[in-house]
Amino acid sequence: MSNTTIVRAQTNGFWKSGGYGNESLHTPWAIIMLSPSLFVQPPVADIGVDIIWRCGIEMEFDASKSMHIDASQNIVKYEWDWEGDGIWDTETTTPNATHTYPCASSPQLRAVSDNEGLTITMKLRVTDENGTSSIATRKISLKESNEPLAPYAKITHPGTVTAGIPFNIDGTKSFDLDTNDKIAFYEWDLDNDGKWFDDIDYRSENGILSYSFQNIGVYNIGLRVIDDGASNNYIPLTSTVETIAVNVEGNLTPAANAGGPYTATAGQSFKLDGSKSSEPNYDPLIYAWDLDNDGQFDDSSVVYPEYTWASGGSFRIGLKVSDTLASDTTYITITVNNAPPKSKDDSSGGCFISSTIQANALSCIWNNFKGRVEKFGSRFASFNIKN
């Protein structure tokens, strides 16, 4: 229809007759008919893979892998049907929710289960800004007995990382529902070859792995965990594979900013501020300061260093920041003033006033002073005090 409509539209705003319209139809109506809203793509719901779970224990649900084909659209509503009975029990604006399934004695769950050890098919519905929605389902097999269960692998997504710079892959949120078990090993598949665990790239007892990708692109990471088998006659059980996709981008040069302008006082500690330095990739920055102007950035490695200048003057300060691949250096000048002269009033009864202070008549008064002024000068004040 759209093709025919475009062909029959005329420049004078009218339409060719011929069974598809009439001469009173104007171009603006055709534009409405061809509005992009006719071809809007729905969001894609994703609630994860099927899982075996123990009843009576709170379960965390993560729908953050739900997405929209149209980058200009956002998912604004998540609805959760815990029993899969067509009733949307919970509504959230974020992709995370929790729910606890009661054990098999619940008639409500029995009514919606498939009778295979009480398996529930829960549902997630996501809705975008246009009101378009889609639904995903997930089977949850609930176990009521104390039979051993395999552990669960879970990766905390590191966000976008930088090629050539190490980042932490965190699997410490992996867990085991068997109270006597603990996770003994973490196994990582990092070669991005499309085959999960045809080989094991890293195996350790530590759930955090420092790793770096050398080239830009999107890389798939897989984790599986193995428990110690304490609840299974010490026969270890292995989780299913948890996967994430990590975007690796090229490195950008950081920008050093030493703060200022600064004015300090000689003999007094002064704090500098390098916190406005920036790293476009959001990688950790390494700070190096040259505070004594010797050309060596070895005086401090913190964001807010403190330094004391012994005398007044103008002094150059240097700051270098780096992200291990690239660096930037900046210099500023700090003005250091001499300490101002001080009046002195001590317990001995002495009084000192700088000779730079001029006055026709000055007096020096103390609280509870019981001595006498033996000598008084009229232009530059001087006192001889006797108790």
C-alpha positions in Angstrom: 0.0 0.0 0.0 2.8 2.4 0.9 4.4 1.9 -2.5 1.2 2.6 -4.4 0.5 5.6 -2.2 3.8 7.2 -2.9 3.6 6.6 -6.7 0.1 8.2 -6.9 0.9 11.3 -4.9 1.2 14.5 -7.0 3.1 17.7 -6.4 -0.1 19.8 -6.2 -1.2 17.9 -3.1 -3.8 15.8 -4.9 -3.8 12.1 -5.8 -4.3 10.2 -9.0 -7.6 8.4 -9.1 -7.7 4.7 -9.9 -9.4 2.8 -7.2 -6.8 3.5 -4.5 -8.1 6.8 -3.3 -9.8 9.9 -4.6 -8.9 13.5 -5.5 -9.9 14.9 -2.1 -7.2 12.9 -0.3 -4.2 15.2 0.5 -0.6 14.4 1.0 -0.5 15.0 4.9 -2.8 12.1 5.4 -0.4 9.8 3.5 2.4 11.0 5.8 0.4 9.9 8.8 -0.2 6.5 7.1 3.5 6.1 6.6 4.5 7.1 10.2 7.4 5.1 11.6 5.0 4.1 14.5 3.6 1.5 12.1 7.0 -0.3 12.1 8.1 0.1 15.7 10.1 -2.9 17.0 9.2 -4.3 20.4 11.7 -4.7 23.3 13.3 -8.1 23.9 12.6 -9.6 27.3 15.3 -11.9 28.9 15.0 -13.4 32.4 17.8 -16.0 32.2 18.1 -19.7 31.8 16.1 -22.4 33.6 17.2 -23.1 37.1 16.9 -25.6 40.0 16.2 -23.9 43.3 15.5 -24.8 46.9 12.1 -23.7 48.2 11.9 -21.3 51.1 15.1 -19.4 50.1 14.9 -15.9 48.6 15.8 -15.9 44.9 17.3 -12.9 43.0 16.0 -12.2 39.5 18.0 -10.2 37.0 16.5 -9.0 33.7 19.3 -6.6 32.8 20.0 -8.6 29.6 16.6 -7.4 28.3 17.2 -4.9 25.5 15.7 -2.9 22.7 16.5 -3.2 19.1 15.7 0.5 18.6 18.5 2.4 20.4 16.3 5.4 20.8 13.8 3.5 23.0 14.1 2.5 26.6 12.5 -0.2 28.7 10.5 1.6 31.4 8.6 -1.2 33.1 9.3 -4.7 34.3 6.4 -6.9 35.4 6.8 -10.2 37.1 4.4 -13.2 37.2 6.0 -15.4 39.8 3.7 -18.4 39.5 3.1 -18.1 35.7 -0.7 -17.9 36.3 -1.3 -14.8 34.2 -1.4 -12.5 37.1 1.4 -9.8 37.2 2.4 -9.9 40.8 5.1 -7.3 40.9 6.0 -4.2 38.9 9.4 -2.5 38.9 11.2 0.2 36.9 14.5 -1.6 37.3 15.5 -5.0 36.0 16.1 -6.5 39.4 13.6 -8.2 41.8 13.5 -10.9 44.5 11.0 -13.6 45.4 10.8 -16.5 47.8 8.9 -19.6 46.6 7.2 -21.6 49.4 7.7 -25.3 49.6 5.5 -27.9 47.8 2.8 -27.8 50.5 1.5 -24.6 48.9 -1.7 -25.4 47.0 -1.2 -22.2 44.9 2.1 -23.5 43.5 0.8 -27.0 43.0 -2.0 -25.6 40.8 0.4 -23.9 38.4 3.3 -26.5 38.5 3.9 -29.1 35.9 4.1 -31.9 38.5 7.7 -32.7 37.7 9.1 -32.1 41.1 7.1 -28.8 41.3 8.4 -26.8 38.3 7.1 -23.3 37.9 7.2 -21.4 34.6 7.4 -17.8 35.7 7.1 -14.9 33.3 8.6 -11.5 32.8 7.0 -8.7 30.7 9.0 -5.7 29.6 7.4 -2.5 28.2 9.0 0.4 26.4 8.2 4.1 26.1 5.7 3.5 23.3 3.8 0.9 25.4 5.1 -2.0 23.3 5.9 -5.1 25.3 7.3 -8.6 25.1 7.3 -11.6 27.4 10.0 -14.1 28.4 9.6 -17.3 30.5 11.8 -19.2 32.8 11.4 -22.6 34.4 12.2 -22.9 38.1 12.4 -26.4 39.5 11.9 -26.2 43.2 13.5 -28.8 45.5 12.0 -29.4 49.0 14.3 -32.2 50.2 17.9 -31.9 51.3 19.3 -33.6 48.2 22.6 -31.9 47.2 22.4 -29.1 44.6 25.1 -27.9 42.3 26.5 -24.4 43.0 25.6 -21.3 41.0 28.1 -19.2 39.0 27.6 -15.5 38.9 29.7 -12.8 37.3 29.6 -9.1 38.2 29.8 -7.3 34.9 32.9 -5.0 34.8 31.3 -2.6 32.3 33.3 -1.3 29.3 37.0 -2.0 29.6 40.1 -0.7 27.9 42.3 -2.7 25.5 45.7 -3.4 27.1 44.7 -2.4 30.7 44.0 -5.1 33.3 40.5 -5.2 34.8 39.0 -7.4 37.5 36.5 -10.1 36.5 34.5 -10.8 39.7 32.9 -14.2 40.4 32.7 -13.8 44.1 28.9 -13.6 44.1 28.7 -17.2 43.0 27.1 -19.3 45.7 25.9 -22.7 46.9 22.5 -23.4 48.5 23.9 -26.4 50.4 24.8 -24.9 53.8 27.7 -27.3 54.4 29.3 -26.7 51.0 31.6 -24.0 49.8 32.9 -23.1 46.4 36.3 -24.7 45.9 37.3 -23.7 42.4 36.5 -21.0 39.8 37.0 -21.9 36.2 37.2 -19.2 33.4 36.8 -19.5 29.7 38.2 -16.4 28.1 39.4 -17.3 24.6 36.2 -16.2 22.9 36.3 -19.2 20.5 32.5 -19.9 20.7 33.1 -23.1 22.5 32.5 -23.1 26.3 35.1 -24.9 28.2 36.6 -27.0 25.4 39.6 -25.9 27.5 40.0 -24.0 30.7 41.9 -20.8 30.5 42.2 -20.1 34.3 41.4 -22.2 37.3 41.8 -20.8 40.8 40.4 -20.8 44.4 40.1 -17.0 44.1 36.9 -15.6 42.7 38.5 -12.5 41.3 40.7 -12.7 38.2 42.8 -9.8 36.8 42.8 -10.0 33.0 43.2 -7.8 29.9 42.2 -8.0 26.3 44.7 -6.6 23.9 42.4 -5.6 21.0 39.1 -3.8 20.8 35.9 -5.7 20.2 33.2 -7.6 22.1 34.4 -10.6 24.1 32.4 -13.4 25.7 33.5 -14.6 29.1 32.3 -17.8 30.8 32.5 -18.9 34.4 31.6 -22.2 36.1 32.2 -23.0 39.8 32.8 -26.3 41.6 31.9 -26.9 45.2 33.8 -29.1 47.7 31.1 -31.8 47.8 30.7 -31.7 51.5 26.9 -32.4 51.2 27.4 -35.0 48.5 29.8 -37.5 50.2 32.6 -35.2 49.1 31.8 -35.7 45.4 32.1 -32.2 43.9 29.3 -30.7 41.9 29.7 -28.3 39.0 27.5 -25.3 38.1 26.1 -24.5 34.8 28.0 -21.9 32.8 27.4 -18.2 33.5 28.3 -16.0 30.5 28.6 -12.2 29.9 29.7 -10.1 26.9 32.4 -7.4 27.6 32.9 -4.4 25.3 36.6 -3.6 24.9 37.4 -0.1 23.6 40.6 1.7 22.6 42.6 3.7 25.1 42.3 7.4 25.4 44.9 9.8 26.9 44.1 11.0 30.5 44.2 14.7 31.3 46.2 16.1 34.3 44.8 18.9 36.4 46.8 20.1 39.4 44.1 22.5 40.6 44.7 26.1 41.7 45.3 28.9 41.6 47.0 28.5 45.0 48.4 31.0 47.6 50.2 29.5 50.5 52.1 30.8 53.6 55.8 30.0 54.2 56.3 27.5 57.0 52.7 26.2 56.9 51.6 22.9 55.4 49.5 23.4 52.3 47.2 20.8 50.5 47.1 20.5 46.8 44.2 19.1 44.7 44.6 16.8 41.7 41.1 15.4 41.8 40.0 17.2 38.6 42.4 15.1 36.6 40.3 12.9 34.3 40.5 9.6 32.4 38.1 9.2 29.4 38.0 5.4 29.7 37.4 5.6 33.5 40.4 3.5 34.2 42.3 4.0 37.5 44.8 6.9 37.5 48.3 6.9 38.8 49.4 10.2 40.3 53.0 11.5 40.5 53.9 15.0 41.8 57.0 17.1 41.5 56.7 19.5 44.4 60.3 20.6 44.8 60.8 21.5 41.1 63.7 19.1 40.7 62.2 17.6 37.5 61.5 14.3 39.3 57.9 13.2 39.9 58.8 11.5 43.2 57.5 13.7 45.9 53.9 12.3 46.3 51.6 9.7 44.7 48.3 10.7 46.2 45.5 12.8 44.9 45.7 15.4 47.7 49.4 15.9 48.6 50.5 18.3 51.4 53.8 20.3 51.2 55.5 23.1 53.2 57.6 25.8 51.6 60.3 27.2 53.9 60.3 30.7 52.4 58.2 33.0 50.3 58.3 33.2 46.5 56.8 31.7 43.4 57.3 28.0 42.9 56.5 25.6 40.0 54.6 22.4 40.7 54.3 19.5 38.3 51.7 16.7 38.2 51.8 13.6 36.0 48.9 11.2 35.7 48.9 7.9 33.8 46.7 4.9 33.1 49.7 2.6 32.5 49.4 3.0 28.7 49.3 6.8 28.3 50.1 9.8 30.5 49.7 13.6 30.7 51.7 16.2 32.6 50.8 19.7 33.7 52.6 22.5 35.6 51.3 25.4 37.7 52.9 28.1 39.8 52.1 28.6 43.5 52.6 31.9 45.3 54.0 31.5 48.8 53.8 34.5 51.1 56.1 35.1 54.0 54.5 34.7 57.4 53.2 38.1 58.8 54.9 39.7 61.8 53.3 38.8 65.1 52.7 40.8 68.3 54.0 39.0 71.4 52.3 39.0 74.8 53.8 36.4 77.1 53.6 35.7 80.8 56.9 37.6 81.5 55.1 40.8 80.8 57.1 41.7 77.7 55.6 43.6 74.8 57.0 43.7 71.3 55.7 45.8 68.4 57.5 45.7 65.1 59.5 48.9 64.3 57.7 49.0 61.0 54.6 50.1 62.7 54.5 53.9 63.1 52.3 55.9 65.4 52.4 59.2 67.3 51.5 57.5 70.5 51.1 53.8 71.3 50.2 52.1 74.5 50.6 48.5 75.6 48.0 47.3 77.9 47.8 44.0 79.7 45.0 42.5 81.7 46.0 42.2 85.3 49.3 44.1 84.6 50.9 45.3 87.9 54.3 46.6 86.7 55.3 50.1 85.6 56.3 51.7 82.3 59.8 52.9 82.8 60.3 54.4 79.3 58.0 55.4 76.5 58.9 56.5 73.0 56.6 58.8 71.1 57.2 57.9 67.4 58.4 54.4 67.4 57.0 52.8 70.5 59.4 51.0 72.9 58.8 50.0 76.4 60.9 49.0 79.3 58.7 47.0 81.7 59.5 46.5 85.4 57.4 44.4 87.7 
